[in-house]
Amino acid sequence: MDYIFLLMAGTIFGAIITVNILRFLKNRSLRKKMEKARKSEFKAIEFVESKGFEIVDLQSEREYILSVDGKPHKITVRADMIIKKSNKIYIAEVKSGKKVTSPKHSGTRRQLLEYFMVYRPHGLILIDMERKKIRTVEYSILQVKNSGLSYIKRLIFYFILLLAGFIIGFLARG
């Protein structure tokens, strides 16, 4: 009977110790990743400035309302950097991992798309601190098919066509 009790107590004690060790290792790994990300963001400031960008804001937060089944939920989005070059505003996301630095990574794509929808910048920049690269990210689904200039050109074309019709009608009436 004492052996069974000792076996059960040892198993429970071992499980508790194992869970705590795993939790400690996970937290330590998470802290290392967070520290690496923080360091990368500080290095990224100097990096983008060396490439001719001006820092407008850091860790800028915006909110929007997401309705789920008619119930509103406030969502907060935080962009790493808002930067400016040639009077154009960009949202910059700093990445320092192996996978997530690729714009092909699904999480990174979704994050950048959300930034675009919330901040409405001129463009999106992905700063890959592993490779020291600045990458411009564009989504074909967000490209405006007819810019304001082409709209004005079409308007002028239709006006000229209308004017030509009036002139031809005036001259043809006899």
N, C-alpha and C positions, 0 to 999 in steps of 0.2 A: 504494500500500500504506500509506503514511504517513497519507493522508487517511482511509482506512477505520479505522485504529487511533485517530486523533484523534477521528473521529466516534463510535466506540464508547466511548472513554474519556470524551468529553464527555457522551454520553447517560447513562452510568453515574453520572458525577459529578453531572449535573443531577438524576437520579432520587434520589440520596442526599440532595442539598440539598433537593429538594421534599419528600421524606418527613420530614426533620427539621424543616422549616418548618411543615408540617401538624401534626406532633406537638407542636411548641411552641405553635401557635395553639390546638390542642385542649386542652392542659394549662392554658394561660392562661385559656381560657374556663371550664374546669372549676374552676379556682381562684377565679375571679370568682363563679361560682355558689355555691361552698362558703362564700366570705366573706359573700355576701349572705344565705345561709341562717343562718350563725352570728349575724350582726347582727340578723336577724329574730327569732331565738330569744331573744336578750337583750332586745329591745324587747317581745317577747311576754310576758315575765315581768311587767314593769310593767303591761302592758295587761290581763292577766287579773286581777292584783291590784286594779287600778282598777275592775274589774267585780265585785268582791266574792269572788273565789276565793282560796283559800289554797294556796300551793305546798307540796306534800308531798314531792316528789322530782323531780329533773331527770335526764334521760338514764338512766332506770332500766332495767336489763337483767334479763331473765328468760330462762330456757332451757327447752326441751322437746325430746323425742325424736321424730324423724320416722323412721319405718321405711319403707324402700324395698326391696322384694323380700326382706323379712325382715332386712335389715341396718339397725341403728340409726344415725342421724346426729343429732348434737347441733346444734340450731338455737338461735341467740341472737337475741332480739328486744329492741330498744331504743326505748322510748317517749320522746318529747321531754319530756313533763311528766306528772306525776301531780298532779292538783289536787283540791281539796275545797271544797264549798259546801253548807251546810245538812246537814252530816254525811253527805254522799254523795260517793263517790270517783269521779272521772272520769279517763280517759286523754285527754290533749290532744296533738294533732299540729299542729305549726306549719308552715304552708306559705307560700311567698312568690313562687311563679311565677304565670304567667297561667293555664295550664291546670290545674295540679295543685291549685290552691286549691278547685277544684270537687269536691264529693263524688261527682259523676257521672263523674269521671275514673277509669278502671278501676284504675290503680295505687294511687290514693288509697283507693278502696273496699276493695281487697284488703288493703291495709296496715291500715286501721282494723278490718276484720273479724278479721284475725290478732291485733291487739291485744286485741280483745274476748275472743277465745277463750283467749288466754294470761293476761291480767290479771284477767278477770271483774269489770270495774268496774260501777258503777251506770249509766254512760253514756259516750258518746264525744263529744269536742269537737274540732271542726276550727277552728283559728285561722287566719283568712285575713288575713295581714299586709299584703297589697296593698290591701285594702279596709277594713282595721281592723274586721273582723267576727268574732264568735264564733258558730259554727254547731253546733247539736246534730245528731248523726247517729244515726239509728235504723234497724235492719234488721228488716223484717217477719218474716223467717225466724227471728229470735231472740226474738220476742215470746212470752212465756209465755201460753198460752191461758187457763189456770186458775191464778190466783194462790193463795197460801196462804189468803187470806181467803175466796175463793169455795169452796175445798175444805172449810173449816170450816163454811161455810153449808150446803153439801150434806150434810155429816156430821150437822149438827143437824137438817136436814130429814128425813133418813132415820131418825134416832133418834125424832123426833116421830111419823113415820109408823109406825114399829114399835111405839111406845108406844100410839098410837091403835088399832092392830090388836089389841094385847093387851087394851086396855080394852073394845073392841067384842066381842072373843071372850069375855071374862069375863062381860060383861053378857048376851050372846046365849046363853050356855050354860044359862040357865034358873034 
